[in-house]
Amino acid sequence: MRSIPTRRDLITGISSTAAAALLGTLRSSAQEAPPEITTIRLPKYTTNGANVCGAPLYVVDELLRAEGFTDIRYIAAESGATGVKMVARGEIDIENSFVGTLVVLIDAGEAITAIGGLHVGCYELFAHGDIRSIKDLKGRTVGVQHLGSTGHLLISSMAAYVGLDPVKEIHWVVNSAESPMRLFADGKIDAFIGFPPEPQELRTRKIGHVIVNTTRDRPWSQYFCCTLAGNRDFVQRHPVATKRALRAIIKATEFCIAQPELVAKKIVELGFTGRYDYALQALNEVAYATWRDFQPEDAMRFYSLRLREVGMINSTPNKIIATGTNWRFFNELKRELKS
């Protein structure tokens, strides 16, 4: 059986301050009603080294058990875009996804409710040759998994922000036989946007150069990129379970901040990713701590505007927020976990 981080790991592996916060959370949650349902299903991504930036969901097992969940299941999903569609279909209860992907699916009427921000920054836009900015992508080839994928939506948003028409002025390359990163590494495309562990690998191998780092570069570094979402029916029918699950994920995020070495070790042991060094780099680089300071609604509005500008959605930002978000639990937890 694979090793799972235990409650003792979580408490003894982090700083005394973080441990006190964790124990305080366990005490406060004990005063609440138990979850309406004790089974919860989370995603396990099967491509791209498992989306390392979603590590809080991979080490949340014991924290969920402390919240009253007894059956924690990981459901295979090919990618973040696939995972959120599985949420809409009721096959996964809660997952993390690029906010733009959520916006597009909410616009399409899918049964998704965004419930909180996970972190800022993880995507890096790589390019070859003389490409030094987003504007330089005009007339160039950019690789994506498929049209409508996270990479396609994020680069389209970036292009719209600087005045490029991503439909007419960027040549999108989709190759079912090879991943976009492989195409980029082989010099077959000009640019590619990656998320952990892809940027860590490309930088280690000295392939291409980074023209946008969403952890550091404005305005992208000012908005959540990865946002937590639940199935609409799950959130409506199980509000206590939703809040308890969200609290466990937030505490797992604090664990990633406090002990990245232990988290990297655990997610490799559990089979969520393959390389400890890349996982550790990513955990040290992703801005997990910003969950306390940023508002996920701002990110929904920002990306809704960008995607509406290029005709990828029809709804206004206000409609997206009204029909597809519920920040009550996230805001309550921000207040409860403030200290």
C-alpha positions in Angstrom: 0.0 0.0 0.0 1.3 3.5 -0.8 2.4 5.7 2.0 -0.2 8.4 2.9 0.8 11.5 4.9 -0.7 10.9 8.3 -2.1 13.5 10.8 1.2 13.1 12.7 3.1 14.0 9.5 1.0 17.0 9.1 1.4 18.2 12.6 5.1 17.3 13.3 6.3 18.1 9.8 5.3 21.8 9.9 6.3 24.7 12.0 4.9 25.2 15.5 2.8 28.2 14.3 1.3 26.2 11.5 0.7 23.2 13.7 -1.1 25.4 16.2 -3.3 26.7 13.4 -4.0 23.1 12.2 -5.0 22.0 15.7 -7.1 25.0 16.2 -8.9 24.2 12.9 -9.6 20.6 14.1 -11.1 22.0 17.3 -13.3 24.5 15.6 -14.5 22.1 13.0 -15.5 19.7 15.8 -18.1 22.3 16.9 -19.9 22.2 13.6 -22.5 19.8 12.3 -20.9 16.8 10.6 -20.8 16.7 6.8 -24.0 15.7 5.1 -22.0 13.1 3.1 -18.9 11.3 4.1 -17.6 10.4 0.6 -15.7 12.9 -1.5 -14.2 12.6 -4.9 -11.2 14.6 -6.1 -9.2 14.5 -9.4 -6.0 12.7 -10.1 -4.5 14.0 -13.3 -2.9 11.5 -15.6 -0.9 13.7 -18.0 1.8 16.3 -17.5 3.1 15.0 -14.3 -0.2 15.4 -12.5 -0.4 19.2 -12.4 2.0 19.6 -9.4 0.5 23.0 -8.5 -2.6 21.2 -7.3 -0.5 19.5 -4.6 -2.9 20.7 -1.7 -5.5 18.3 -3.1 -3.0 15.4 -3.1 -2.0 15.6 0.5 -5.4 16.5 2.0 -6.4 13.0 2.9 -6.0 13.1 6.7 -7.3 16.6 6.9 -10.5 15.5 5.2 -10.7 12.6 7.6 -10.4 15.1 10.5 -13.4 17.0 8.9 -15.6 13.9 9.0 -15.0 12.3 5.5 -14.4 8.6 5.7 -14.2 7.7 1.9 -11.8 9.9 -0.1 -11.5 8.9 -3.7 -9.2 10.1 -6.5 -10.8 9.9 -9.9 -8.6 9.8 -13.0 -8.9 12.9 -15.2 -6.7 13.6 -18.2 -6.3 17.3 -17.6 -7.7 20.2 -15.6 -10.2 21.0 -18.4 -11.3 17.3 -18.4 -11.5 17.4 -14.6 -13.8 20.4 -14.5 -16.1 18.8 -17.1 -16.2 15.7 -14.9 -17.3 18.0 -12.0 -20.1 19.3 -14.2 -21.2 15.7 -14.9 -21.2 14.8 -11.2 -18.2 12.4 -11.5 -15.9 14.5 -9.3 -17.1 16.7 -6.4 -14.4 19.3 -6.1 -11.4 20.1 -8.2 -9.0 22.9 -9.1 -8.9 24.4 -12.5 -7.7 27.5 -14.4 -10.2 30.2 -13.8 -10.7 30.8 -17.5 -11.7 27.2 -18.1 -14.4 27.7 -15.4 -15.6 30.9 -17.0 -16.1 29.2 -20.4 -18.0 26.2 -18.9 -20.2 28.5 -16.7 -21.0 30.5 -19.8 -22.0 27.3 -21.5 -24.4 26.5 -18.7 -22.5 23.6 -17.1 -23.3 22.7 -13.5 -20.3 24.2 -11.9 -19.9 26.5 -8.9 -16.6 28.2 -8.2 -16.0 28.2 -4.4 -12.6 29.6 -3.7 -9.1 30.5 -4.9 -6.2 28.1 -4.6 -3.1 30.1 -5.6 -1.7 32.7 -7.9 0.9 31.9 -10.5 2.1 28.6 -11.9 2.0 29.1 -15.7 5.0 30.2 -17.7 5.0 31.2 -21.4 8.1 29.9 -23.2 9.3 31.0 -26.6 12.2 30.5 -29.0 14.4 32.9 -30.9 13.6 36.6 -31.0 10.2 36.4 -29.4 10.4 38.6 -26.3 6.9 39.6 -25.5 3.2 38.5 -26.0 3.0 41.0 -29.0 5.8 39.1 -30.7 3.5 36.0 -31.0 1.8 37.7 -33.9 2.1 35.4 -36.9 3.9 32.7 -34.9 3.1 29.1 -34.1 1.8 28.3 -30.6 1.2 24.8 -29.4 -1.8 23.8 -27.3 -3.4 20.5 -26.3 -6.6 21.5 -28.1 -8.6 24.6 -28.9 -10.5 25.5 -25.7 -7.7 23.9 -23.5 -6.3 25.9 -20.6 -3.3 26.9 -22.6 -5.4 28.1 -25.5 -7.7 30.2 -23.2 -4.8 31.7 -21.2 -2.7 32.7 -24.2 -5.8 34.1 -25.9 -6.5 36.1 -22.8 -2.9 37.4 -22.8 -3.1 38.2 -26.5 -6.4 40.1 -26.1 -4.9 42.1 -23.2 -2.1 43.5 -25.4 -4.3 44.1 -28.5 -3.7 40.9 -30.5 -6.5 38.9 -32.1 -5.8 35.3 -31.1 -8.1 34.0 -33.7 -6.6 35.8 -36.7 -3.0 36.6 -35.6 -1.8 33.5 -33.9 -1.3 30.1 -35.6 -2.4 27.5 -33.2 -0.8 24.0 -33.5 -2.7 21.0 -32.2 -1.0 17.6 -32.5 -2.7 14.6 -31.0 0.5 12.5 -31.4 2.8 14.8 -29.5 2.4 17.0 -26.5 2.8 20.8 -26.9 5.9 20.7 -24.7 7.5 18.0 -26.8 6.8 20.0 -30.0 8.4 23.1 -28.4 11.4 21.1 -27.1 11.9 19.8 -30.6 11.8 23.2 -32.1 8.6 22.5 -34.1 6.6 25.4 -32.7 7.6 29.0 -31.6 5.9 29.2 -28.2 4.2 27.1 -25.6 2.7 27.8 -22.1 3.4 25.2 -19.4 2.5 24.6 -15.8 4.3 22.5 -13.2 6.3 20.4 -13.7 6.8 21.5 -17.3 8.4 25.0 -16.7 10.8 23.4 -14.2 11.9 20.8 -16.7 12.3 23.2 -19.6 14.3 25.6 -17.4 16.5 22.7 -16.2 17.1 21.6 -19.7 17.7 25.2 -20.9 15.1 25.0 -23.6 13.7 28.3 -24.8 13.2 31.4 -22.6 10.3 32.7 -20.5 8.4 35.7 -21.8 5.6 35.7 -19.2 5.8 34.2 -15.7 2.4 34.5 -14.1 3.9 34.3 -10.6 5.8 37.5 -11.1 4.5 39.4 -14.1 1.6 41.8 -13.9 -1.3 41.7 -14.4 -1.3 37.9 -14.3 0.4 37.8 -10.9 -2.5 39.8 -9.4 -5.2 37.2 -10.0 -5.8 33.7 -9.0 -5.0 31.3 -11.8 -6.1 28.1 -10.2 -9.6 28.2 -8.6 -11.5 25.5 -6.7 -14.9 24.5 -8.0 -17.5 22.0 -7.1 -20.4 20.3 -8.7 -23.4 22.7 -8.4 -25.7 20.1 -6.9 -23.0 19.0 -4.4 -22.5 22.5 -3.2 -26.2 23.3 -2.9 -27.1 20.0 -1.2 -24.1 19.6 1.0 -23.1 23.1 2.3 -21.4 21.7 5.5 -19.4 19.1 3.5 -18.4 21.8 1.0 -17.1 24.1 3.8 -15.3 21.3 5.6 -13.7 20.1 2.4 -12.6 23.6 1.5 -11.2 24.1 4.9 -9.2 20.9 4.6 -7.8 22.0 1.2 -6.8 25.5 2.6 -5.0 23.8 5.5 -3.3 21.5 3.0 -2.2 24.7 1.2 -0.6 25.9 4.4 1.1 22.6 4.7 2.6 23.1 1.2 3.9 26.5 2.3 5.4 25.3 5.5 6.9 22.0 4.4 7.4 21.8 0.6 10.1 19.1 1.0 7.7 16.8 2.8 4.9 17.5 0.4 7.1 16.9 -2.7 8.2 13.6 -1.2 4.6 12.6 -0.5 3.2 13.4 -3.9 5.9 11.4 -5.5 5.4 8.4 -3.2 1.6 8.6 -3.9 2.2 8.5 -7.6 0.8 12.0 -8.4 4.1 13.1 -10.1 7.4 11.4 -11.0 10.2 13.7 -10.1 11.0 15.1 -6.6 13.3 17.8 -7.8 10.7 19.3 -10.2 7.9 19.0 -7.6 10.0 20.7 -5.0 10.9 23.6 -7.4 7.3 24.1 -8.2 6.1 24.0 -4.6 8.7 26.7 -3.7 7.7 28.9 -6.7 3.9 28.8 -6.7 2.4 31.6 -4.7 0.2 29.5 -2.4 0.2 32.2 0.4 -1.8 34.6 -1.7 -5.0 32.7 -1.0 -5.4 35.0 2.0 -4.9 38.3 0.1 -6.6 37.9 -3.3 -10.2 37.7 -4.2 -11.3 34.9 -6.6 -14.2 37.1 -7.9 -11.6 39.6 -9.2 -10.0 36.8 -11.3 -13.4 35.6 -12.6 -14.2 39.2 -13.7 -10.7 39.8 -15.2 -10.7 36.6 -17.3 -14.4 36.9 -18.2 -13.6 40.3 -19.7 -10.7 39.0 -21.7 -12.5 36.0 -23.0 -15.6 38.0 -24.0 -13.4 40.5 -25.9 -12.2 37.7 -28.2 -15.7 36.1 -28.6 -15.0 33.0 -26.5 -17.9 33.6 -24.2 -21.2 35.5 -24.5 -22.0 36.2 -20.9 -21.0 39.4 -19.0 -18.7 39.0 -16.0 -21.6 39.9 -13.7 -23.7 37.0 -15.1 -20.8 34.6 -14.8 -20.3 35.6 -11.2 -24.0 35.5 -10.4 -24.7 32.1 -12.0 -21.4 30.2 -11.4 -19.9 31.3 -8.1 -20.4 31.0 -4.3 -17.7 32.6 -2.2 -19.6 32.3 1.1 -17.6 29.4 2.4 -14.2 30.8 1.3 -14.9 34.2 2.9 -16.0 32.6 6.1 -12.9 30.5 6.2 -10.7 33.5 5.6 -12.2 35.1 8.7 -12.0 31.9 10.8 -8.4 31.2 9.8 -7.2 34.7 9.9 -4.9 34.1 12.9 
